[in-house]
Amino acid sequence: MTNILKNFWVLEGLDGAGTTTQLKNIDSELSKTGLKYMITAEPTDSETGKIIRRVLSGEFTVPQSTVARLFSADRDNHLYNTENGVVKNINEGKIVVSDRYFFSSLAYQSIGYDFDTVMLLNSTFPYPEYVIYIDTPVEDCIQRINSRGQAKEIYEKYEYQVKVKQGYERCFSSLPEGCNLLRIKGDLSREEIFEEIKNKLINKIL
């Protein structure tokens, strides 16, 4: 039976889809409710996560297989760290909301590396109770990335993001029972996207 981690919510989407913005909105909304919760993200702020961010920035190059293993190692610590891990916080009665999880690895690292192998690297990790997928057209994401005026990460290219979108659809085509996909149109305004998140999830648990 597939392991579902109750009270674990995950935001997913292409680069530029707005997952970080919506994580901040969720944080603000949950802070008003009196519920116990934790906001987090992958890659983490751990030493492994810092190495990943250096790779993503293009500071140095490693094979996609190495990137997949780095993410898996960072994720293991993210989940099971005895001081501040996701599982510890959930066991303390908190809702945990993460900007990205293993669906990102499957969508991103399987480009140039075998999907089934990436799946195997993540096969022991529990599925979240909810996946909030901000389904944004690739063109919109690239336009937002370009408008930032910042140095691009290695995956922030149109052709790559097209493949990432296909990877996400492959992930979501076979979710186990108990892992709920909330697909939200990413071409809505930021405010409209958050209203959808509130209506489909937050308001239902209050």
C-alpha positions in Angstrom: 0.0 0.0 0.0 1.3 3.5 -0.9 2.4 5.6 2.0 0.4 8.9 2.1 1.7 11.5 4.5 -1.4 13.2 5.9 -1.3 17.0 6.4 1.5 17.3 3.8 0.8 19.8 1.0 3.1 20.3 -2.0 3.1 23.1 -4.5 4.4 22.2 -8.0 4.7 24.0 -11.3 7.1 25.1 -14.0 9.8 27.7 -13.3 8.0 31.0 -13.3 4.6 29.4 -12.5 4.4 31.3 -9.2 4.8 28.5 -6.6 6.9 30.7 -4.3 4.4 33.5 -4.4 1.5 31.2 -3.6 3.6 29.6 -0.7 3.8 33.1 0.8 0.1 33.6 0.4 -0.6 30.2 2.0 1.7 31.2 4.9 -0.1 34.5 5.4 -3.6 32.8 5.3 -2.7 30.0 7.6 -1.2 32.4 10.1 -4.7 33.8 10.6 -6.3 30.5 11.4 -4.7 29.4 14.6 -3.6 26.1 13.0 -0.1 24.8 13.6 1.9 24.7 10.4 5.3 24.8 8.8 6.3 26.4 5.5 9.3 24.8 3.7 10.9 24.3 0.3 13.1 22.1 -1.9 16.0 22.3 -2.4 16.4 23.0 1.3 18.8 25.3 3.1 21.0 22.3 4.2 24.5 21.9 2.9 23.2 19.5 0.2 20.6 22.0 -0.8 23.2 24.7 -1.1 25.2 22.5 -3.5 22.1 21.9 -5.6 21.5 25.7 -5.8 25.0 26.2 -7.0 24.4 23.5 -9.7 21.1 25.1 -10.7 22.8 28.5 -11.0 25.3 27.1 -13.5 28.3 27.6 -11.2 29.5 24.2 -12.1 28.2 21.2 -14.1 27.5 17.7 -13.0 25.6 14.9 -14.8 21.8 14.8 -14.6 22.2 11.5 -12.7 24.2 13.3 -10.0 21.6 16.1 -9.8 18.9 13.5 -9.3 20.8 11.8 -6.5 21.6 15.1 -4.8 17.9 16.0 -4.8 17.0 12.6 -3.4 19.6 13.0 -0.6 18.4 16.5 0.2 14.8 15.2 0.2 15.6 12.4 2.6 17.1 14.9 5.1 14.1 17.3 4.5 11.7 14.6 5.4 13.4 12.7 8.2 15.8 15.2 9.9 15.2 14.7 13.7 15.4 18.4 14.5 13.2 20.1 11.9 12.1 17.5 9.3 8.7 17.3 7.7 7.7 14.1 9.4 8.7 15.4 12.8 6.6 18.5 12.4 3.6 16.5 11.1 3.9 14.2 14.1 3.7 17.3 16.3 0.3 18.1 14.7 1.4 20.6 12.1 0.3 21.0 8.5 3.5 21.2 6.4 3.4 23.0 3.1 6.4 22.6 0.7 7.4 24.5 -2.4 8.3 21.5 -4.5 8.8 17.8 -3.8 9.7 14.6 -5.7 7.4 15.5 -8.5 9.9 18.2 -9.5 12.6 15.6 -9.6 10.5 13.3 -11.8 9.6 16.2 -14.1 13.1 17.8 -14.3 15.7 15.2 -13.8 14.1 12.7 -16.1 15.1 14.9 -19.0 18.4 13.5 -20.0 18.1 10.7 -17.5 15.9 7.7 -17.2 12.4 8.4 -15.7 12.2 5.0 -14.0 15.6 5.4 -12.4 14.6 8.8 -11.0 11.4 7.2 -9.7 13.4 4.5 -8.0 15.6 7.1 -6.3 12.4 8.5 -4.8 10.4 5.3 -4.4 10.7 5.2 -0.6 9.4 8.7 0.0 5.7 9.1 1.0 3.2 10.9 -1.3 1.7 14.1 0.0 -2.0 14.3 0.8 -2.4 17.3 -1.6 -0.5 18.4 -4.7 -1.3 21.9 -5.8 -0.2 22.1 -9.4 -0.2 25.6 -10.9 -0.7 24.6 -14.5 0.8 27.6 -16.4 1.5 27.9 -20.2 5.2 27.6 -21.0 5.1 30.9 -22.8 3.8 32.7 -19.8 6.5 31.2 -17.5 9.3 32.2 -19.8 7.9 35.8 -20.1 7.9 36.0 -16.3 11.4 34.7 -16.0 12.7 37.2 -18.6 10.9 40.0 -16.9 12.9 39.4 -13.6 16.0 40.7 -15.2 18.1 38.2 -13.2 20.5 35.5 -14.3 18.6 32.4 -15.4 19.0 29.0 -13.8 20.0 26.1 -16.1 16.5 24.8 -16.6 14.9 28.1 -17.4 14.7 27.7 -21.1 11.6 27.3 -23.3 12.5 23.9 -24.9 13.4 22.5 -21.5 10.2 23.7 -19.8 8.1 22.1 -22.5 9.6 18.8 -21.6 9.2 19.5 -17.9 5.5 20.1 -18.5 5.2 16.7 -20.2 7.1 15.2 -17.3 4.5 16.6 -14.8 1.7 15.1 -16.8 3.4 11.7 -16.7 3.7 12.0 -12.9 0.1 13.0 -12.4 -1.4 10.4 -14.7 -0.8 7.7 -12.0 -1.2 9.2 -8.5 -2.2 6.7 -5.8 -5.4 6.9 -3.9 -5.2 9.4 -1.1 -2.9 11.8 -3.0 -5.2 14.5 -4.2 -4.2 16.6 -7.3 -5.6 20.2 -7.3 -4.9 21.5 -10.8 -5.1 25.3 -10.9 -5.0 27.4 -14.1 -1.7 29.3 -14.0 -2.7 32.0 -16.5 -5.1 33.5 -13.9 -3.9 36.5 -11.8 -2.0 35.8 -8.6 -5.0 36.8 -6.6 -7.3 34.5 -8.6 -4.9 31.6 -8.2 -4.8 32.1 -4.5 -8.6 32.3 -4.3 -8.7 28.9 -6.1 -6.3 27.4 -3.5 -8.4 28.8 -0.7 -11.6 27.5 -2.1 -10.3 24.1 -3.1 -8.2 23.4 0.0 -7.8 25.9 2.8 -11.4 26.7 3.4 -12.3 23.0 3.4 -10.1 22.3 6.4 -11.2 25.2 8.5 
